[in-house]
Amino acid sequence: MSRYYFYQADLYTREGAEDGEDRRLGCNHGIYVVEDESSPDVIFEQIVKGLEDDANAQYEANAKAANVQPEPNTLYYVMKQFYKVD
């Protein structure tokens, strides 16, 4: 039986903020479908890892398109909502 989890996470960067505060770049949200018996903490980690992998891939693709050497990535997500949808 499938289970569904809603998530909403904000994407931030540590670079480019003039006041020392991290800068919010946007958000990502969706429904994550689970087909196995994974516990919520494992599902949470899978979602965050997937979001971070996507952000890193986009960061590197943008650097390559601009023909610059990517610097160490300073992107990270903050999970704002995560719950099971009935």
C-alpha positions in Angstrom: 0.0 0.0 0.0 1.4 3.4 -1.0 1.9 6.2 1.6 2.2 9.8 0.7 4.2 12.5 2.5 3.9 16.2 1.8 7.1 18.4 2.1 8.0 22.0 1.7 11.5 23.2 2.1 13.2 26.6 1.6 16.5 26.8 -0.3 19.2 29.1 1.1 22.7 30.2 0.3 25.5 31.4 2.5 27.2 33.5 -0.1 26.2 36.9 -1.4 24.5 38.1 1.7 25.6 41.6 2.5 24.3 41.7 6.1 25.8 38.3 7.1 22.4 36.6 6.9 21.9 33.7 4.7 19.9 34.5 1.6 16.7 32.6 0.7 16.7 31.6 -3.0 13.3 29.9 -3.2 11.3 26.9 -2.1 10.5 23.4 -3.2 7.4 21.4 -2.3 5.8 18.2 -3.4 4.4 14.8 -2.5 6.8 12.0 -1.9 5.3 8.5 -2.5 6.6 5.6 -0.4 6.0 2.0 -1.5 7.9 0.3 1.4 7.8 0.2 5.2 10.4 3.0 5.7 10.1 4.9 8.9 9.3 8.7 8.7 12.9 9.6 9.7 14.3 7.6 6.8 11.8 9.1 4.4 12.7 12.6 5.6 16.4 11.9 5.0 15.6 10.6 1.5 13.7 13.8 0.6 16.4 16.1 1.9 19.1 14.1 0.1 17.2 14.3 -3.1 16.6 18.0 -2.8 20.3 18.6 -2.0 21.4 16.5 -5.0 19.1 18.4 -7.3 20.4 21.7 -6.0 24.0 20.7 -6.4 23.4 19.4 -9.9 21.7 22.7 -10.9 24.5 24.7 -9.3 27.1 22.8 -11.3 25.1 23.0 -14.5 24.8 26.8 -14.1 28.5 27.2 -13.5 29.3 25.0 -16.5 26.9 27.1 -18.7 28.6 30.3 -17.5 32.0 28.7 -18.3 33.3 29.2 -14.7 34.8 26.9 -12.2 32.2 26.1 -9.5 33.3 27.0 -6.1 32.3 24.9 -3.0 28.6 24.8 -2.9 26.9 26.8 -0.1 23.3 25.8 -0.9 21.2 24.1 1.8 17.6 23.4 2.5 15.5 24.0 5.6 12.5 21.7 5.8 9.5 23.8 6.8 6.7 21.2 6.5 6.8 17.4 6.5 3.8 15.2 7.2 1.9 12.1 6.1 -1.1 12.8 3.8 -4.1 10.5 4.6 
